[in-house]
Amino acid sequence: MKNGFLSLQKTTSRLTPSLQLLDAQLIRNLNGRHLSTRLSKHDAVSHRASGTRAVKIYHSLCRSESLPKPRQATVRTLYDPSDPSQKLDANALILYFPAPRTATGEDVLEFHVHGGNAVVKAVLAAISRTCLPKIRYAEPGEFTRRAFYNNRLDLTEVEALGDTLSAETEQQRQLAVRGFSNALGERYENWRQQLLYARGELEALIDFSEDQQFDDTPDILLASVVKQVEKFKVLLQKSIKNAFRGELLRKGIRVALVGAPNVGKSSLLNRIVRREAAIVSEEAGTTRDVVEVGVDIGGFYCVFGDLAGLRTSSDTSLPVGKIELEGMRRARERALEADIVVVMLCIEDKSEQVHIPSEVEEVLQKLDKERQDVIYVINKTDLLPPFIDHENTVQRLKQSLARDNLPSSQQPFFMVSCIDQQGLTDTHRTSHGIQNFMAGLVQVFQSKTSAILPNDVDSSGLFASNETWADSIGASERHRVLLQQCLSHLENFLAGCLQIRGGSSGELETAHTDVVVAAENLRNAAVCLAKITGKGEGGDVEEVLGVVFEKSAV
């Protein structure tokens, strides 16, 4: 309970939107329009009260009935406190959770009543007539906020709760579950403690070096701290990379379909999403703008971008207009932003020849080879006779790509046909199936979003096991930004220590000042980790609380 207020929350068993009161007066002025959630007659509605006055509400509505045993569902009759003869609900289900082992860390009382609008309104109105002071509806995210303030959740778990509520695909659900394990919060806190210990060694070196109370020389102590920080730096770098991978699961994997006009990009998109998302025509250049479609493939949320076909502006057979030029500019831009680039090629007649336009080659040359994956799709293979060995076609294409120094050796290749599968023979159907491409796409998704594990794993506390390390993909964008700041402070520390260790004995005063700066860098790095979990010295944690809790909205 904060500021002496008891908070109420209303939810339904069918996850209809919860009703939130904004202030203490609104509960006394409820009317029908605040309850227009169109509940089914078979719904059960839960009113949840958190705070020291939760028990008093129970005694006001249940008259002389004794308080239910903790965590045991009990049937009670609810009465109007202003008219004890008036029953509100003859079979309400009551659950009582005494503090501190509750969701919020406070006394929590739940009233599960029948879901008819009349019953719900009657119970809410009765609560307002209990005449208990400081009873109001919870603000957005307030129940979660109280759980944080009462140490029931840290900020990483709060964000995982928000991810759980917003998850739409299986992979997003699994990502949220990883966050709820609290492995991330424990690891960040462990790392913070390690940095504080290292900082303590440096500050002791500053304060007591003249007393010579150390078993080791100052140089040995400093070298030990530097060695710890160097290991820690590697872990941070991999954590940041894994955070980027987690963001792909959370926000969606961006896939760009790149190719010349009329190679089948729009047809492939329509086959993937199983609807007419893009216009398909034999006329080249139908797509002039980026057509984006979000879809769940194998539990991964991805956003496909069907881009304008890339061709030379000097093509005299079909002049390129201003609109098409702008479409191609956007296509190049979108391809460079994508996480996965699907290069669409096609069979030319029955010659088995596959041509890569120079405009497509230019895009491939500019891709970020570390961040972006490339998939080659050869379309219109229905033009080939069934007895043709498709592997030879793929090998010739790989050789051509290698000669031009384009990504080829480790990239997947797929032979597809985007025409109606009913028009193909059995042989064509098995070798040109879109399903083969879809399965390969899921494999690329899995590879791209799997956690990068550290090379060294031990039980010292600084390193985590492989199993728990995989949870690092659950880090949010906020975590990643703070981890990058932490890494920057550690890099400053290491750069400063090199100067200290390289100084001469005549520069003792300057070296002493540098040690002070080095210790401050470690302190700043520890503060960054504290801001992630909301513990320790995180001075501006309050600034992020509102955003984090509003996202959870529970």
C-alpha positions as CSV (number, residue, x, y, z in Angstrom):
1,M,0.0,0.0,0.0
2,K,1.4,3.4,-1.0
3,N,0.3,6.7,0.6
4,G,-2.2,4.9,2.7
5,F,-4.4,4.0,-0.2
6,L,-5.9,0.6,-0.8
7,S,-6.1,-0.3,-4.6
8,L,-8.8,-2.2,-6.3
9,Q,-8.5,-4.0,-9.6
10,K,-11.2,-5.6,-11.7
11,T,-10.5,-8.4,-14.2
12,T,-12.5,-11.2,-15.8
13,S,-11.9,-14.8,-16.5
14,R,-12.0,-14.1,-20.2
15,L,-9.3,-11.4,-20.1
16,T,-11.6,-8.5,-20.9
17,P,-9.9,-5.1,-20.3
18,S,-9.6,-4.3,-16.6
19,L,-11.4,-1.2,-15.2
20,Q,-9.1,1.3,-13.7
21,L,-10.2,4.1,-11.3
22,L,-8.2,7.3,-11.6
23,D,-8.8,8.8,-8.2
24,A,-10.5,8.3,-4.9
25,Q,-13.7,10.2,-5.9
26,L,-14.5,8.3,-9.0
27,I,-15.6,5.2,-7.1
28,R,-18.5,7.2,-5.7
29,N,-19.7,8.3,-9.1
30,L,-19.7,5.1,-11.0
31,N,-22.3,4.7,-13.7
32,G,-23.1,2.2,-16.4
33,R,-20.8,3.7,-19.1
34,H,-17.7,2.8,-17.0
35,L,-18.8,-0.9,-17.1
36,S,-19.6,-1.2,-20.8
37,T,-17.3,-4.2,-21.3
38,R,-20.1,-6.4,-22.7
39,L,-19.4,-9.3,-20.4
40,S,-20.8,-12.7,-21.2
41,K,-23.4,-14.0,-18.8
42,H,-21.1,-16.9,-18.1
43,D,-18.1,-14.8,-17.2
44,A,-16.7,-14.6,-13.7
45,V,-15.4,-11.2,-12.7
46,S,-12.6,-10.8,-10.1
47,H,-12.3,-7.7,-7.9
48,R,-8.9,-7.6,-6.3
49,A,-8.1,-5.4,-3.3
50,S,-4.5,-4.8,-2.1
51,G,-3.6,-3.0,1.1
52,T,-4.3,-2.9,4.8
53,R,-8.0,-2.1,4.4
54,A,-8.6,-5.3,2.3
55,V,-9.8,-7.2,5.3
56,K,-12.1,-4.4,6.4
57,I,-13.8,-4.5,3.0
58,Y,-14.4,-8.2,3.5
59,H,-16.0,-7.7,6.9
60,S,-18.2,-4.9,5.4
61,L,-19.5,-7.1,2.6
62,C,-19.6,-10.5,4.4
63,R,-21.1,-9.3,7.7
64,S,-20.2,-11.6,10.6
65,E,-18.6,-14.3,8.5
66,S,-15.0,-15.2,9.6
67,L,-12.1,-14.5,7.3
68,P,-11.4,-17.4,4.9
69,K,-8.3,-19.5,5.5
70,P,-5.3,-18.1,3.6
71,R,-5.1,-19.3,0.0
72,Q,-8.2,-21.4,0.2
73,A,-11.2,-20.6,-2.0
74,T,-14.3,-20.1,0.1
75,V,-17.9,-19.4,-0.9
76,R,-19.5,-16.4,0.8
77,T,-22.7,-14.4,0.4
78,L,-22.0,-10.7,-0.2
79,Y,-24.3,-8.1,1.4
80,D,-24.9,-4.4,0.9
81,P,-23.2,-2.7,3.9
82,S,-25.9,0.0,4.0
83,D,-28.7,-2.6,4.0
84,P,-27.7,-5.9,5.6
85,S,-30.8,-7.6,4.3
86,Q,-29.9,-6.9,0.7
87,K,-27.8,-9.7,-0.9
88,L,-25.5,-8.7,-3.7
89,D,-24.3,-12.2,-4.8
90,A,-25.3,-15.4,-3.0
91,N,-22.3,-17.5,-4.2
92,A,-19.2,-15.3,-4.4
93,L,-15.9,-17.0,-4.3
94,I,-13.4,-15.4,-1.9
95,L,-9.7,-15.8,-1.6
96,Y,-7.5,-14.2,1.0
97,F,-3.7,-13.8,0.7
98,P,-2.0,-12.3,3.8
99,A,1.1,-10.2,3.5
100,P,4.0,-10.5,2.8
101,R,3.8,-13.6,0.6
102,T,1.4,-12.1,-2.0
103,A,1.7,-10.7,-5.5
104,T,2.0,-7.1,-4.2
105,G,3.6,-7.9,-0.8
106,E,0.5,-6.5,0.9
107,D,-2.8,-8.1,2.1
108,V,-4.7,-9.1,-1.0
109,L,-8.4,-10.1,-1.2
110,E,-10.1,-11.4,-4.3
111,F,-13.9,-11.4,-4.8
112,H,-14.9,-13.7,-7.7
113,V,-18.5,-12.8,-8.5
114,H,-20.9,-13.7,-11.3
115,G,-20.2,-11.7,-14.4
116,G,-23.6,-10.1,-15.1
117,N,-23.4,-6.3,-15.4
118,A,-26.0,-5.8,-12.6
119,V,-24.0,-8.0,-10.2
120,V,-20.7,-6.3,-11.0
121,K,-22.2,-2.8,-10.6
122,A,-23.9,-3.7,-7.4
123,V,-20.6,-5.0,-5.8
124,L,-18.6,-2.0,-6.9
125,A,-21.3,0.4,-5.6
126,A,-21.4,-1.5,-2.3
127,I,-17.6,-1.1,-1.9
128,S,-18.0,2.6,-2.3
129,R,-20.6,2.6,0.5
130,T,-18.3,0.9,3.0
131,C,-17.3,4.4,4.0
132,L,-13.7,3.3,4.5
133,P,-11.2,6.1,3.8
134,K,-8.6,6.1,1.0
135,I,-10.2,3.3,-1.2
136,R,-9.7,3.9,-4.9
137,Y,-9.1,2.0,-8.1
138,A,-5.5,1.1,-9.1
139,E,-3.7,3.3,-11.6
140,P,-2.2,1.6,-14.7
141,G,0.5,-0.8,-13.6
142,E,0.1,0.0,-9.9
143,F,-0.2,-3.6,-8.7
144,T,3.1,-4.3,-10.4
145,R,4.6,-1.1,-9.0
146,R,3.7,-2.2,-5.5
147,A,5.2,-5.6,-6.1
148,F,8.4,-3.9,-7.1
149,Y,8.5,-1.6,-4.1
150,N,7.9,-4.5,-1.8
151,N,10.7,-6.6,-3.4
152,R,8.3,-9.1,-4.9
153,L,9.6,-8.3,-8.4
154,D,12.7,-6.6,-9.8
155,L,12.6,-4.5,-13.0
156,T,13.7,-7.4,-15.2
157,E,10.7,-9.5,-13.9
158,V,8.3,-6.5,-14.4
159,E,9.4,-6.2,-18.0
160,A,9.0,-10.0,-18.4
161,L,5.4,-9.5,-17.2
162,G,4.8,-6.9,-19.9
163,D,6.3,-9.3,-22.5
164,T,4.0,-12.0,-21.3
165,L,0.9,-9.9,-21.8
166,S,2.0,-8.7,-25.2
167,A,3.3,-12.1,-26.6
168,E,1.6,-13.1,-29.8
169,T,3.8,-16.0,-31.0
170,E,5.3,-19.1,-29.3
171,Q,8.8,-17.7,-29.4
172,Q,7.7,-14.4,-27.8
173,R,6.0,-16.5,-25.1
174,Q,9.1,-18.5,-24.4
175,L,11.1,-15.3,-24.3
176,A,8.8,-13.9,-21.6
177,V,9.1,-17.1,-19.6
178,R,12.9,-16.8,-19.6
179,G,12.6,-13.3,-18.1
180,F,10.3,-14.6,-15.3
181,S,13.0,-17.1,-14.2
182,N,14.9,-14.1,-12.6
183,A,18.1,-15.5,-13.9
184,L,18.8,-12.2,-15.7
185,G,18.2,-10.2,-12.5
186,E,20.4,-12.5,-10.5
187,R,23.2,-12.4,-13.0
188,Y,23.2,-8.6,-13.3
189,E,23.2,-8.3,-9.5
190,N,26.1,-10.8,-9.2
191,W,28.1,-8.8,-11.8
192,R,27.4,-5.6,-9.9
193,Q,28.7,-7.2,-6.7
194,Q,31.8,-8.4,-8.6
195,L,32.5,-4.8,-9.8
196,L,31.9,-3.4,-6.3
197,Y,34.5,-5.8,-5.0
198,A,37.0,-4.9,-7.6
199,R,36.3,-1.2,-6.9
200,G,36.9,-1.9,-3.2
201,E,40.3,-3.3,-4.0
202,L,41.3,-0.2,-5.9
203,E,40.0,2.2,-3.3
204,A,42.0,0.2,-0.6
205,L,45.0,0.6,-2.8
206,I,44.4,4.4,-2.8
207,D,43.8,4.8,0.9
208,F,46.2,2.3,2.4
209,S,49.1,1.9,-0.1
210,E,51.5,3.9,2.1
211,D,50.8,1.6,5.1
212,Q,51.9,-1.4,3.1
213,Q,49.2,-3.7,4.6
214,F,48.8,-5.8,1.5
215,D,50.1,-9.3,0.9
216,D,50.6,-8.4,-2.7
217,T,52.3,-5.4,-4.3
218,P,50.1,-2.7,-5.8
219,D,51.1,-3.8,-9.3
220,I,49.9,-7.3,-8.6
221,L,46.6,-6.1,-7.1
222,L,46.0,-3.8,-10.1
223,A,46.8,-6.6,-12.5
224,S,44.3,-8.9,-10.7
225,V,41.6,-6.3,-11.1
226,V,42.4,-5.7,-14.7
227,K,42.2,-9.4,-15.4
228,Q,38.8,-9.6,-13.8
229,V,37.5,-6.7,-15.8
230,E,38.9,-8.1,-19.1
231,K,36.9,-11.3,-18.5
232,F,33.9,-9.3,-17.6
233,K,34.2,-7.2,-20.7
234,V,33.9,-10.4,-22.9
235,L,30.7,-11.4,-21.0
236,L,29.2,-8.0,-21.5
237,Q,29.9,-8.0,-25.2
238,K,28.2,-11.4,-25.7
239,S,25.3,-10.3,-23.5
240,I,24.8,-7.2,-25.7
241,K,24.8,-9.4,-28.8
242,N,22.3,-11.8,-27.2
243,A,20.1,-8.8,-26.3
244,F,20.0,-7.8,-30.0
245,R,18.9,-11.4,-30.8
246,G,16.2,-11.2,-28.2
247,E,14.9,-8.0,-29.7
248,L,14.4,-9.8,-33.0
249,L,12.0,-12.2,-31.2
250,R,10.3,-9.4,-29.4
251,K,9.9,-6.9,-32.2
252,G,9.9,-9.2,-35.2
253,I,12.5,-10.4,-37.7
254,R,12.6,-8.1,-40.8
255,V,12.8,-10.0,-44.1
256,A,13.3,-8.1,-47.4
257,L,12.4,-9.7,-50.7
258,V,15.0,-8.3,-53.2
259,G,15.2,-9.0,-56.9
260,A,14.5,-7.8,-60.4
261,P,11.0,-7.0,-61.6
262,N,8.7,-9.9,-62.4
263,V,10.9,-12.6,-60.7
264,G,8.0,-13.6,-58.4
265,K,8.6,-11.6,-55.2
266,S,4.9,-10.7,-54.7
267,S,3.8,-14.2,-55.6
268,L,6.2,-15.6,-53.0
269,L,4.8,-13.2,-50.4
270,N,1.3,-14.2,-51.2
271,R,2.2,-17.9,-50.9
272,I,3.8,-17.2,-47.5
273,V,1.0,-15.3,-45.9
274,R,-1.7,-17.4,-47.8
275,R,-3.6,-14.4,-49.0
276,E,-3.4,-11.7,-51.8
277,A,-1.3,-9.3,-49.8
278,A,0.4,-7.9,-52.9
279,I,-0.7,-7.3,-56.5
280,V,0.6,-10.0,-58.9
281,S,0.7,-9.2,-62.6
282,E,2.7,-10.3,-65.7
283,E,3.5,-6.6,-66.2
284,A,6.9,-5.8,-64.8
285,G,7.2,-3.2,-62.1
286,T,3.8,-3.7,-60.4
287,T,5.2,-3.1,-56.9
288,R,6.3,0.5,-56.6
289,D,6.4,0.9,-52.8
290,V,7.3,-1.4,-49.9
291,V,4.5,-3.8,-49.0
292,E,5.0,-5.0,-45.4
293,V,3.1,-7.9,-43.9
294,G,3.6,-9.4,-40.4
295,V,3.2,-13.1,-40.1
296,D,3.9,-15.9,-37.6
297,I,6.1,-18.6,-39.1
298,G,7.0,-21.5,-36.9
299,G,6.4,-19.4,-33.8
300,F,8.6,-16.6,-35.0
301,Y,7.1,-13.2,-35.7
302,C,8.5,-11.7,-38.8
303,V,7.8,-8.8,-41.1
304,F,8.1,-9.4,-44.8
305,G,8.8,-6.5,-47.1
306,D,7.9,-7.0,-50.7
307,L,10.1,-4.4,-52.5
308,A,10.1,-2.7,-55.9
309,G,12.0,-4.6,-58.6
310,L,15.5,-3.3,-59.2
311,R,16.5,-2.6,-62.8
312,T,18.6,-0.1,-64.6
313,S,17.2,3.3,-65.4
314,S,18.7,3.1,-68.9
315,D,16.3,0.3,-69.9
316,T,14.9,1.5,-73.2
317,S,12.3,-1.2,-73.6
318,L,10.4,0.1,-70.6
319,P,11.4,3.6,-69.4
320,V,11.8,4.1,-65.6
321,G,9.6,6.8,-64.2
322,K,10.0,9.0,-61.2
323,I,7.7,6.9,-59.1
324,E,9.5,3.7,-59.9
325,L,12.9,5.4,-59.2
326,E,11.6,6.4,-55.7
327,G,10.3,2.8,-55.2
328,M,13.8,1.4,-56.1
329,R,15.5,3.9,-53.7
330,R,13.2,2.7,-50.9
331,A,13.8,-0.9,-51.8
332,R,17.6,-0.5,-51.5
333,E,17.1,1.3,-48.2
334,R,14.8,-1.3,-46.8
335,A,17.1,-4.1,-47.9
336,L,20.0,-2.6,-45.9
337,E,17.8,-2.3,-42.8
338,A,16.5,-5.9,-43.0
339,D,17.7,-8.7,-40.8
340,I,17.3,-11.3,-43.6
341,V,17.6,-10.6,-47.3
342,V,15.8,-13.0,-49.6
343,V,17.3,-12.7,-53.1
344,M,14.7,-13.7,-55.6
345,L,16.1,-15.1,-58.9
346,C,14.3,-17.0,-61.6
347,I,14.9,-19.5,-64.4
348,E,15.0,-17.9,-67.8
349,D,12.8,-20.0,-70.1
350,K,14.0,-23.6,-70.2
351,S,17.7,-22.9,-70.4
352,E,18.5,-23.5,-66.8
353,Q,20.2,-20.1,-66.8
354,V,20.0,-17.9,-63.7
355,H,20.9,-14.3,-64.1
356,I,21.8,-11.9,-61.3
357,P,21.1,-8.3,-62.3
358,S,23.9,-5.8,-61.6
359,E,21.4,-3.7,-59.5
360,V,20.9,-6.7,-57.1
361,E,24.6,-7.3,-57.0
362,E,25.2,-3.7,-55.8
363,V,22.7,-4.3,-52.9
364,L,24.5,-7.5,-51.9
365,Q,27.8,-5.8,-51.9
366,K,26.6,-3.2,-49.3
367,L,25.0,-5.7,-46.9
368,D,26.4,-6.0,-43.4
369,K,27.8,-9.5,-43.5
370,E,27.9,-9.8,-39.7
371,R,24.4,-8.7,-39.0
372,Q,22.4,-9.7,-42.1
373,D,21.7,-13.2,-43.5
374,V,21.1,-13.9,-47.2
375,I,18.9,-16.5,-48.6
376,Y,18.8,-17.3,-52.4
377,V,15.5,-18.4,-53.9
378,I,15.3,-19.6,-57.5
379,N,11.8,-19.2,-58.8
380,K,9.9,-20.5,-61.8
381,T,11.5,-23.9,-61.7
382,D,8.3,-25.3,-63.1
383,L,9.7,-24.3,-66.5
384,L,12.4,-27.0,-66.1
385,P,11.8,-30.6,-67.2
386,P,11.4,-33.0,-64.2
387,F,14.6,-34.9,-65.0
388,I,16.8,-31.8,-64.7
389,D,19.3,-32.1,-61.8
390,H,18.6,-28.9,-59.8
391,E,21.8,-29.3,-57.8
392,N,23.8,-28.5,-60.9
393,T,21.8,-25.2,-61.3
394,V,22.6,-24.3,-57.7
395,Q,26.3,-25.1,-58.1
396,R,26.6,-22.9,-61.2
397,L,24.9,-20.1,-59.4
398,K,27.3,-20.5,-56.4
399,Q,30.3,-20.3,-58.7
400,S,29.0,-17.2,-60.3
401,L,28.4,-15.6,-56.9
402,A,31.9,-16.5,-55.8
403,R,33.5,-15.0,-58.9
404,D,31.8,-11.7,-58.1
405,N,32.8,-11.9,-54.4
406,L,29.1,-12.1,-53.3
407,P,27.8,-14.1,-50.3
408,S,27.3,-17.7,-51.5
409,S,29.2,-20.5,-49.8
410,Q,27.4,-20.6,-46.4
411,Q,24.1,-19.2,-47.6
412,P,21.0,-21.5,-48.1
413,F,19.6,-21.9,-51.7
414,F,16.0,-23.0,-52.5
415,M,14.3,-24.0,-55.7
416,V,10.7,-23.0,-55.8
417,S,7.7,-22.5,-58.0
418,C,5.1,-20.0,-57.0
419,I,2.4,-21.1,-59.4
420,D,-0.6,-23.1,-58.2
421,Q,0.7,-26.5,-57.0
422,Q,-2.3,-28.2,-58.6
423,G,-0.8,-27.6,-61.9
424,L,2.5,-29.4,-61.2
425,T,3.4,-33.1,-61.5
426,D,4.3,-35.1,-58.4
427,T,8.0,-34.7,-59.2
428,H,7.7,-30.9,-59.5
429,R,5.6,-30.7,-56.4
430,T,8.2,-32.4,-54.2
431,S,11.2,-30.6,-55.6
432,H,9.7,-27.1,-55.9
433,G,7.6,-26.9,-52.8
434,I,7.3,-23.7,-50.9
435,Q,7.3,-25.7,-47.7
436,N,10.9,-26.5,-48.2
437,F,11.7,-22.8,-48.3
438,M,9.5,-22.2,-45.3
439,A,11.3,-24.9,-43.3
440,G,14.7,-23.5,-44.3
441,L,13.5,-20.0,-43.2
442,V,12.6,-21.3,-39.8
443,Q,16.1,-22.8,-39.4
444,V,17.6,-19.4,-40.3
445,F,15.3,-17.8,-37.7
446,Q,16.5,-20.3,-35.0
447,S,20.1,-19.8,-35.8
448,K,19.7,-16.0,-35.8
449,T,17.9,-15.9,-32.4
450,S,19.8,-18.5,-30.5
451,A,21.9,-17.3,-27.6
452,I,25.7,-16.9,-28.1
453,L,27.4,-18.8,-25.3
454,P,30.7,-17.8,-23.8
455,N,33.8,-19.9,-24.4
456,D,34.7,-20.2,-20.7
457,V,32.1,-21.4,-18.2
458,D,32.9,-21.9,-14.5
459,S,31.2,-21.7,-11.2
460,S,33.0,-18.7,-9.8
461,G,30.0,-16.5,-10.0
462,L,31.3,-14.2,-12.7
463,F,30.4,-16.8,-15.4
464,A,27.1,-18.5,-15.7
465,S,26.3,-22.0,-16.9
466,N,25.3,-22.6,-20.5
467,E,21.7,-23.3,-19.5
468,T,21.3,-20.0,-17.6
469,W,23.4,-18.1,-20.1
470,A,20.8,-18.8,-22.7
471,D,18.4,-16.6,-20.8
472,S,20.4,-13.6,-21.8
473,I,18.3,-13.3,-25.0
474,G,15.5,-12.2,-22.7
475,A,17.2,-8.9,-22.1
476,S,15.2,-5.9,-23.3
477,E,16.3,-2.9,-25.3
478,R,16.6,-0.9,-22.0
479,H,18.9,-3.6,-20.7
480,R,21.0,-3.5,-23.8
481,V,21.5,0.3,-23.7
482,L,22.6,0.1,-20.0
483,L,24.9,-2.8,-20.8
484,Q,26.5,-0.8,-23.5
485,Q,27.0,2.1,-21.1
486,C,28.5,-0.3,-18.6
487,L,30.9,-1.7,-21.3
488,S,32.0,1.9,-22.2
489,H,32.9,2.6,-18.5
490,L,34.9,-0.7,-18.4
491,E,36.8,0.2,-21.6
492,N,37.6,3.6,-20.1
493,F,38.9,1.7,-17.0
494,L,41.1,-0.6,-19.0
495,A,42.5,2.3,-21.1
496,G,43.4,4.2,-17.9
497,C,45.0,1.2,-16.2
498,L,47.3,0.7,-19.2
499,Q,48.6,4.3,-18.6
500,I,49.0,3.6,-14.9
501,R,50.9,0.4,-15.4
502,G,53.1,2.1,-18.0
503,G,54.0,5.1,-15.9
504,S,57.4,5.7,-14.3
505,S,58.2,5.9,-10.6
506,G,58.6,9.7,-11.0
507,E,54.9,10.0,-12.0
508,L,53.5,8.7,-8.7
509,E,51.1,11.6,-8.2
510,T,49.6,11.3,-11.7
511,A,49.3,7.6,-11.3
512,H,47.5,8.0,-8.0
513,T,45.0,10.4,-9.6
514,D,44.5,7.8,-12.4
515,V,43.7,5.1,-9.9
516,V,41.0,7.3,-8.5
517,V,39.5,7.8,-12.0
518,A,39.8,4.0,-12.6
519,A,37.8,3.3,-9.4
520,E,35.2,5.9,-10.5
521,N,34.8,4.1,-13.8
522,L,34.1,0.8,-12.0
523,R,31.5,2.6,-9.8
524,N,29.8,4.0,-12.9
525,A,29.8,0.6,-14.5
526,A,28.1,-0.9,-11.4
527,V,25.5,1.8,-11.3
528,C,24.5,0.9,-14.9
529,L,23.8,-2.7,-13.7
530,A,21.9,-1.4,-10.7
531,K,19.6,0.6,-13.0
532,I,18.7,-2.6,-14.9
533,T,17.3,-4.4,-11.8
534,G,16.3,-1.3,-9.8
535,K,18.7,-2.1,-7.0
536,G,21.8,-0.6,-5.5
537,E,22.9,2.9,-6.5
538,G,20.8,3.4,-9.5
539,G,20.1,7.1,-9.0
540,D,17.6,7.6,-11.8
541,V,15.7,4.3,-11.5
542,E,12.6,6.3,-10.7
543,E,12.7,7.9,-14.1
544,V,12.2,4.6,-15.9
545,L,9.6,3.1,-13.4
546,G,6.6,4.9,-14.9
547,V,7.4,3.6,-18.4
548,V,8.1,0.1,-17.3
549,F,5.0,-0.2,-15.2
550,E,2.6,1.4,-17.7
551,K,3.8,-1.2,-20.3
552,S,2.8,-4.0,-17.9
553,A,-0.6,-2.3,-17.1
554,V,-1.4,-4.8,-14.4
